[in-house]
Amino acid sequence: MNLTELNRIATAMVAPGKGLLAADESSGTIKKRFDAIGVESTESSRRDYREMLFRSKDAMSQYISGVILYDETIWQDAKDGTPLVKLIESSGAIPGIKVDEGTQALPMCPGELVTVGLDKLAERLTKYYERGARFAKWRAVIDIGSGIPSMTAIGVNAHALARYAALCQAAQIVPIVEPEVLMDGDHDIDRCYEVTQRVLNKTFQELRVQRVALEGMVLKPNMAISGKKCAKQASVEEVAEKTLRLLKACVPAAVPGIAFLSGGQSDEEATAHLNAMHKLGPLPWGLTFSYGRALQAAPQKAWSGKAENVTAGQNAFSHRARMNGLASKGEWQSSLEKKAA
């Protein structure tokens, strides 16, 4: 393992003013997104859509540090025969790959899930590296509800995240460690804070046990935020303050960077929260975005599967990427959104 090189890539992934595009939706997830805009989900339509994003020169070269790909996408070529990974590399961004294989019900723990995909991961990572991937992603899912999460669910998911991270580093690939506490319930921000604290503490304990070099990884956490169904939604300022307090308590300074998931927040909410955190002073690690829906909802709608809408789709993507790039330096203002509209 060349830790200097892993650290260089991890640091580039969270460079100031840039963040990660999560374009790693499973075939099932992207079908739902395409259904919403009236586009049939086929291998070629998925390719055309992602090619449109990767050819958005302004967004990709100025605001996107890396792209998380799905297994189908990393092997695809653009319409002109150029591998999609080469389009990403030519823009100056780093190709990455989602390597988990989704979730299964966790035995003896009703309503809880465990992420799978460790079998044969070492061999898959070697092939992904040869194709150009320099980082990977594995998502653990922790739900908040009546009597959950259990320490069992937190423990097995943290253990799997650490095993995945160690395998990545052995393959010279930077692991994105993503323990996501879902915002789907009716819990308040303090319950989210308490659960996320337990999850992060257990995750870093497992990472140490399994000898993962913290300097060669990126953390992809949720923010401390109210559940979607909670009657009292926390303010932007409260989300920023509590999220930073949580991260400073749980995340060692050796970690080069933290790239938030959007987790169901609206486009502007995800941007405003990230911006507010940067207003709260110097941080021990790089802090940026790793958004999927919050970067893609607008370009998907603008594109709507029509070749004549490619420029409109790229413009919408460039706008969202720029807004989040500014937020990752604390320079975003809501008036910029109104101007674009």
Secondary structure, DSSP 8 states (H G I E B T S, - for coil): --HHHHHHHHHHHT-TT-EEEEE---HHHHHHHHHHTT----HHHHHHHHHHHHT-HHHHHHTEEEEEE-HHHHT-B-TTS-BHHHHHHHTT-EEEEE----EEE-TTSTT-EEE---TTHHHHHHHHHHHT--EEEEEEEE--BTTBS-HHHHHHHHHHHHHHHHHHHHTT-EEEEEEEE---SS--HHHHHHHHHHHHHHHHHHHHHTT--GGG-EE----S---TT-SS---HHHHHHHHHHHHHHHS-TTS-EEEE--TT--HHHHHHHHHHHHTT---SSEEEEEESHHHHHHHHHHHTT-GGGHHHHHHHHHHHHHHHHHHTTT---HHHHHHH-
